[in-house]
Amino acid sequence: QVQLQESGPGLVKPSETLSLTCTVSGYSISSGYYWGWIRQPPGKGLEWIGSFYHTGSTYYNPSLKSRVTISADTSKNQFSLKLSSVTAADTAVYYCARDASGTLPRYYFDYWGQGTLVTVSS
Amino acid sequence: QSALTQPASVSGSPGQSITISCTGTSSDVGGYNYVSWYQQHPGKAPKLMIYDVSNRPSGVSNRFSGSKSGNTASLTISGLQAEDEADYYCSSYTSSSTGVFGTGTKVTVL
């Protein structure tokens, strides 16, 4: 049973960097699949942030690309999200998820974390 | 990249069929058969319902079906049930190898 769990600060100050970690159990992120981050502002729709493969291949949402970094610690079976220069518009529930597509991203997320709310406020 | 366009809301009575549209461009929905659909209940993570336009993951009811014509994909829910009341999102692969979600549709069971 694949399980994902997001963790990180629930409150971040404007202009600072948001950092979240996704811990995966039940499957090794080094074994394959793309892994991604998706966010959802309160009361709004889903927004894909980016996805990565354990070989280092990454894809980012063009609208966030200049501020986003996704990386992995395969020894801990974790991957992380860093979003810099945050504003109130970055307040959202952040989800990590597995892309079921395989060796190429097709954005079919079959396993999701429960999500974590990050609020940007001073 | 712009979000795919979905109707804000769709409603139907129990037992009826409803269809949710998802309109993109030739650079996403129309260009690839990589459209997926998600169901999201309040306070919960999304659940994958359809992938590759019309394929259902194991465990998803066959009351859910997907199709595509040109730049518009559709999700049909037949035999509507109270438990189907939720938000639904489409998603597509794009020509930039990135992903994009739809604006979301709230389904109400009358």
Interface residues (C-beta under 8 A of the other chain):
Chain A: G36 I38 G45 L46 E47 W48 S51 Y59 Y60 N61 P62 S63 Y95 A97 A100 P105 R106 Y107 Y108 F109 D110 W112 G113 Q114 G115
Chain B: Q1 A3 Y34 S36 Y38 Q40 A45 P46 K47 L48 Y51 D52 P57 Y89 S91 S92 Y93 S96 S97 T98 G99 V100 F101 G102 T103 G104
